Amino acid sequence: MPFYRFGPSIGVVFCVLSVYAVAPAPGAATALAPGLVPVRGAAHPPEADLRVRLGGPGEPITEIPLEDYVRGAVHTEVPLGGLPRDAAMRMAEVQSILARTYAVANRHRHEGEGFDLCATTHCQVFHTAPSDNAGVESLIAEAVERTRGLVVVHEGDVVNALFHADCGGATSAAETVWGGHTPPYLRGVDDPYCQMPRSRPWSVTLGATEAHEALNRDPNTRVGSALHDIEVVERDTAGRAIRIRLDGERTTSVRGETFRTVLVRTLGARAVRSTLLDIEQVGGEYVLSGTGFGHGVGVCQIGALAQARAGHDPADILSHYYPNTSVVPLRNVG
């Protein structure tokens, strides 16, 4: 199937990328093995309204038309402000297609709980409240309309449209991050556009007690009464830590993304921004330093934004991160 092409765009501005990144559910990533999610034979038509839980357990479940959901997800995931209008529109179009594709592919994620998607980073961050900036809302509405019904497919199936904020120069294969099977479109790729601003370095220092207590909160990283050392023991070709050894009363080896997820859950999103990191023990503290932000699989928003600024078509941007895929109307799937 051919890629859809987009005509001359009008848009507004792009400011700070969301810290959120879509990923498999914590603790279920290996079983889910992020991959092809066919919509053929789905219990609900893919264009049907989505049942979205807007808060935590017990909070209301609201039926939202797919395109309205896309609009709410886009204005949450890509705050706009500061870019030339055409570049901002291209990025908004990219994120619109991502949001729609992810929603269609994962609409049964919470089926057992009586709804389709939650409104948190477990699924895709979604807010019903519009931006205070009328120009931004107008831009997003136009981007959603220009891409109405378009999704990313691989061999006729809607893809699991994973994305993250900043790959640090190269994305990783899903299997090296979470285990399981990696579909062809979620293999790692080099991202020279993310390298252009050269990675945004970060560093965080964790006290030994702080790190110990955080790790002990999860059975996958529990080390018992003492934590002696944290060491990266294996990396993938992109440089991400895919195995980390935790040396304590109980010594264990965990996936790098498991380590990151556990610390983020306890200490916040900026505690460990990515697994593209080094870990050094200095006195009674652990210094974590690295580049990138997020799990590093699928679309890199920083790189996509740089490509949008360079005038790349949204379909070409998506095919860079999801090789051998096409952007097609949802009505043509299945």
N, C-alpha and C positions, 0 to 999 in steps of 0.2 A: 504494500500500500504506500502511496506517496506521502511525503510530509506535507502538511498544510503550511502554506506561506502566509505571511501577514503583510498587509499593505502599509503605507506610511502611517506612523503612529503619532498620536499626540499624548502628552503625559505631563507629569509634574516632577516630583523630587523624591529622592531616597536618602534616608538619614542613617539610622542605626539598625543593623540587622537584629532580628529577634534572637534571643538566647535559646529559644526553643528549637528542637529538632525532632522530627518524627522518627520513631524507632519502634522495634517490636516491644511487646510488654515485658517489663522486668520479670525475670524468672521463667519466661515462656519463649524466649528468643530461639533457643535451640529447637524446641518442638515446632515452633512456627516456621523456622528456617526461611526467613523473608524471601518470597519468591513469587511465582506466577499465581495470580488469584483470578481464575476464570469467572466471568460473569455469565457464561452460557448456562442456562437452566437455573439461574438464581431464583430463590423463593419470592423475591420482589423484583419488579422491573428495575433496572439500574437507574432510570430517571425518576423513580418514585421519591416522595418526600423522605427525608431522613428523620429518625427518632433520636434526638440528641438530649442527653442529660446535661443540664447547664451547670450543675454543681456537684457536690459529693453525694454519697449514698443517701437516699431519701429525698433528694432534691427533685424538682419538677422535670418531667420528660416532655420535650416540646417537639412537635412535628414541624420541620423546616424544609421548604422547597430546596432542591439541590443547589440551584444557582444562588439563592439567598445565603445558603450555608457557605458556598465558595466565597462570596463577598465578605462575610464575617471572618472567615479564616485568613483571607488575604490581608485585610487591614490589621489583623493581629500579628501575623508572621512577618510582614515587611513594612514597618513604619516608613513613611515617605517624607522626604524633605531634603532639599539641597542639590538635586540633580537636574540636568537639562530635561526638558519635558519628554523628548522622544526616548531617551534612555530609561527614564522612570516608567514609561508606558510599557516598554519591552519587558522590563523586570516584572511589572505587575501582571503582564500576560503570562510570563513563565510561571509565576506563583499561582495564578488562577488555574492553569492546566494541572499543576502539581496538586493543588488542593482538591480539585474535582476528581482527579485520578485516584488519589489516596482514599477519598471518601467512598467512591464506587467500589474499589478493591477491598476495602475493609469494613463495609457497611454492616456485616454480621459479627463484628468483633465482640459486641456485648449482647449477642442474641439471647444467651441464657439469663440475662438480667432484665430482659424486656425492652431493650433499646438497641440502637445501632452503634452510635459513637458517643464518647464522652467529650467534654470540652477542655480537656487538659492535655499535657504533653504525653500522656499515655496513648492518646489517639492523635488529635490535632487541635491545637489551641484555637478556640472559637469564642468570640464575644459578639453579643447582639448590639451593644451600644456603639453607635457610629463615632468616628473620629471627630474631634473638635474643629478640625480643618475641613471646611466645605470643599476646597479645591482638591484635597486628597480623596475625599469620599467620591467626588465626581470622577476623578481619575480611575479609582478602583472600579466604580460602577461601569465605566466605559471598557476597561480591560476585561472584566467578567463578561460583558455583552459581546465584545469582539471575539472572545474565545468560547462562547456559549456552546456547551455540549462536547467540547474537544477533550480527549483523553489520550494518554500515552499507551500504546499497545506493543506487545512483542508476540509475533506469530499468532495474532488474532486474539490474544488475551490481554486484559487490562493489567498493567504492571503494579507491583507494590512500590509506590512512588516515595521511597525514602529520601530524606534530605536533611541537611545540617547547616550550621552557620558558616564554618570556615575549615577547609580541609588541610590548610597549611602547606599546600603544594601538590598533594596527591591524595586521591581517595583510596579506600581499601575494599577488598572483596568482603561480602557479607559473612562468608564462612569463617574468615580469619577473625572477625570481630565477635560474632555470636555463635559460631559453629553451624552445623547443619549443611544444607546444600545451597550453593550460590547459583542462582539463575544467570544466564549469559549476560543479561543487562546490568547486573550488579557486581561485575568484576571491577577491580580497581583501575583507575586511569590517572595519568599525569594531568595536572591542571596548571599550565603555565600562567593562566590568567589570575589564579589565586597567588602565584608566586610574584606577580608583577609588583604589588605593593610590598613585597617580601614579608614573610609571615609576621603576624603581630605577636611578638613574644609575651609570655606571661610567666609569673613566678608566684608561688604561694608557700608559706612556711607553716607547717603544722607542728604543734607541740606533741611530744611523745604520748602524753596522756590523752590528748585530743584525738590523735590518730588511733590509738589503742581502743578507746571507748567507741569511736565511730565504727571501726571494723568489727568489734564484738557485738554490735547491734544486729548483724545479719549472720545467719548460720553458714553462708557460703564463705565468709571471710573471718569467722570467729577464730581467735588464736589462744583463747584462754586467759590465764592470769597475768601473762607477760607478753610484751611485743619487743623483740630484739632487733629486727631489721626488716626492711622492705626493699626488694631488689627486682629489677626487670631482668628476666631470664630468657625471653624470646621476643623477637620483633618480626613484623611482616616486611614486605619489600618497600612499603611506603615509610617504614620507620616506626610504625605504631607498636606499642608494647602489647603483645597479644598473650603473654604469660607473665605473671608477677608472683614471686615467691614471698610469702608472709612467714617470717621466722619468729616463732613465739613459743609459749608452752606447748602449743600445737602448731606444727609447721605445715603449711599447705600451699598449693599453687593454684591460682585462679586466673581466669581470663582478665585481660587488662580492662575491658569494658565493664566487667562485673565489679572490679575494684573501683573504677570511676563512678559507676552508678551508686554503689553503696555509700561512698563518701559524699557524693552530690545530694543524695537523699537526706543525709544527716546534716551536712555542713553548708549546703547551698550550691547553686549552679556554678559558681565561680571557684569552688574549692579545687576541683580538678577539671579544667576546661576541655581537655582531650587526653587521649592516650599517646599522643605524639610528644612524649615527655621523658625526662630523666629524673631519677630520684636519688638524692644524696642525703646521708645521715650526717648532721653537723651537731655535735654535742648531743643535747637532749631533744633535738628537733629534726624534722624531715623537711628538706627543701625540694619541692616539686617545681620543675621549670620546663616549659615546652612552648609549642606553637599550636595554633588551630583552636577550634571550639566546636564540640559536638562529637558524635560517634564516627564521622568520617566516611559514611557509606552513602552512595547515591549523589544527588545534586548538592554541590557546594554553593551556598548563596553568595558568598563573597566573590567566587569565581564567576558565577552566573551574572552578577551585577557588573563585573568588569567587562564581560562579553557584551552585555546590553549597552554599556557605555561605548564600546567599540563598534556598535551598529549591527551586531549579529542578530539574525532572525531567531525568535523564540524557539521554533522547532529545531534549529541547528544547535542552540544552546542545550536543549534537552537531550538531543542525540549524542552530544559529546559525553554527557554523564551516564546515559543509558544507551550504550551502543546497540545498533541493529534494531532500533525501535522506530515507530512511526507515531505521528499525531493525527488522529482520525476522529470523526464524529462518533459519539457514543451509540447513536442509532445504527451505525454500521457494524457494531461489534456483535459477534455471535450468530 
